């Protein structure tokens, strides 16, 4: 009985990890879902939003909202700590671009190639067979990225470009690739804006040291954001409503679809007390809920968000801590 519970628990973990790994290896999807705590907590309803402290990877045309002279550090943990991600970002006061460094890692991936009691001789795990737990080893996967983002403004239009170098490491093998992201941001009025993002424009496909070559397909999303602000004596309420289309792409998270194009709705709310403390709650997709808070001083900000996915249990929990520090503060600490 005890062995059955151990095998059942191991298989559950194995299935979750395999599901996650298939998404990571399939393309750059996870690598381009990087957001900070404040953005996640309001449902990431920010395709065209004019104000946010997020790291701007979702739409490089929005890096203008990232305060010059600010350093960002973000740490994310998902799937009970199996998946983790860090972001370092800096935009200089006089530099026309922003630099980002990213790292994603997945640890404790089980390698069962030599652990099967293959009584049937078909190299498959059948109902009458078991895995030899003593022969199961574990390995990790890492992905690194260096991104440079640049913004061009033309009248009321903002056009952003992101240049992405990607390095993968898996079971002693490495892969290298280069892509471009671009985005367009248009502020229509104080409460309504439009955004366009094109991700994974392939310049160099990922080439592994084994000789295998992995290609990407461009992802196009176009949408708009309604972000009205309501104020009273003691707080400011920011409302976020966002929707749009993924062109030529269908997923299980679609809220609606039109032919081969999928649509999504996202929304959130932020209660801000004197710009010093904020509470946030939002929906970033089907079955995805998040809430968080932010604490601000005159120059520095701490944000936290907790996200869950309906039906995935404890393994769906995501935690993100984000720190935005003024460079002058960092220099003062090391004096």
PyMOL commands that set and color helices and strands:
alter all, ss='L'
color gray80, all
select helices_A, chain A and resi 2-26+30-32+37-41+60-65+133-135+313-316+327-333
alter helices_A, ss='H'
color red, helices_A
select strands_A, chain A and resi 70-78+83-91+97-111+137-154+157-170+173-187+192-208+213-214+219-226+229-231+236-246+256-258+261-273+277-285+288-296+301-309+318-326
alter strands_A, ss='S'
color yellow, strands_A
deselect
rebuild
show_as cartoon
